[in-house]
Amino acid sequence: MSMRDYVAPPRFVYRHPIDMASQVHIFVFGMREGMTRHCLKRAEPATLEEAVALALREDYMVASSYARQMTAEVSLSRPEPMEIDAVGASQRQQWSSSGRGRGGREPHALVCFQCRKSGHRAAVCRAPASVIPHMEHVASD
């Protein structure tokens, strides 16, 4: 619960002079449903200051217990080691079931756009890059 949730009800309460029991009631029932509101209902604070102090304490307790629970879950859920042989086998199976004989691509049918040779890509090509002369724009009169 944010600090705004705690500040909004007292602003209304302090502007309108009403008795302390009504102020506490407005504060408690103005909070959203949750563990903090439940604990405030059970504690039955006598003053508004006591209600705010209890709400802040309970909110801190709930938030800290949630944070501890999250760190415990993170440490328990570690990634499992992956079998690389199984990944390679599944990729080979996909290539074999893709229908290479019926127009499918061969696994090494790459063509380099730089040297126009097959078997590699332009990113790993060792051939020198061809220089294309830039065209100059001549203004016509």
N, C-alpha and C positions, 0 to 999 in steps of 0.2 A: 504494500500500500504506500502510495507516495505521500509526501508531506502536504501536498495540496488537499488530499482527502482528510487530513487531520485539521487543516486550517480553515477550510470552508465552513463547516458547521459552527465553530466558535465565533466566526465573524457575524453570522446571523444571530447567535445567542447574545453576544455582547451589545449589539445594537438595540435589542428589545429587552427591557428589564422584566425578567421573569424569575420565579423562584429556582433554587438550586436543583431540586429534584427534576423539574421540567428541563433544565439545561442539560443535565446528565442524560435524560431520556432522549432528547433531541440529538445529542451527540452520538449516543450508542446506536439508535435506530437510523441515524443518517449515514452510518457506515455501510459499506456493501457487505453482503453475506460472506462469511469466511470464519476462520479460526479465531481471529482477533475479536470479532464481534461476539462470537459465542462465549469466549472467555470473559469479556466485559459484562455480558448478561449474567453470567454465573457469579462474578465477583461482587456485583451491586455496589459500585463506588458511591461514596457519599457526596463528594464534590466534583466539580468539573475538572479541576487540576489533577485530582486522583484518577479520574477516568482517562485523561490524556496521557498521564504517566503510565498507567496500565496498558493502554493501547500501544504506546511506543515500545514498551518492554515486550509485549506479546508479539508485536510485529517483528521485532528484532529476533526473538526466539524462533518464530516460524521461518523467517528468512535464513537464519543461520543453520537450522536443521535441514532445510531444503538444500542449501549449498553443500553441507556435509554429505547428504544423500547423493547429490549429483557427482561429487568427486569420487565417492565409492563406486558408483555405476561406471564411471569413466575408467577407473583402474581395473574393474572386472572385465570390461568389454574390450579386450585387446584384439587386434587383427590376427587372424589365423594364417599360418604359413601356407603359401600357395604351391601346388604341384605344377612345375613348369612343363613336365612331360605331358601332363593331361591337357594343358593349354595347346601345346604343339600338336598333339594328336587330334584335338578338336578342330584346329585350323586345317590340318591336312585332310580331315574328313570333309570339311566344307569345300575345299578345292576339288576333291574327288567327286563330290555330289553336285558340283556346279555345272557339270556337263561340258567339259573342255572339248570333247570331240564334236559337239553340236554347235560350235560357234562361240564357246566360252573363251575367256582370256587365259593364256598360259601364265604361270606365276612369274616367269622372267621375260616376258614380252614387252619390257619397258623400252621406250625409244627416247634418246636424249634430244632435247630441242636445240642444244647448242652445236653438237657435232653430227647429229642425225644417225648415230650408231645405236644398236639395240643392246640391252643388258644393263644400262645404268640410267640415272637421271641427270639433269643439267646441274643440280645442286652439288653433285659429287664428280662432275666431269673434269678431267685433267687437261683437256684441250684448251688452247687459248681462246678467249672470247672473240668472236668476230666483231669488227668495228663497222658499224653502219654509218656512212657519211650523213650528216644532218643536212636537210634541205634548207636552203635559204629562201626567204620570201622576198621577192623583188616587187616593189610597188610599181604598178603600171600608171602611166600618165594619162 
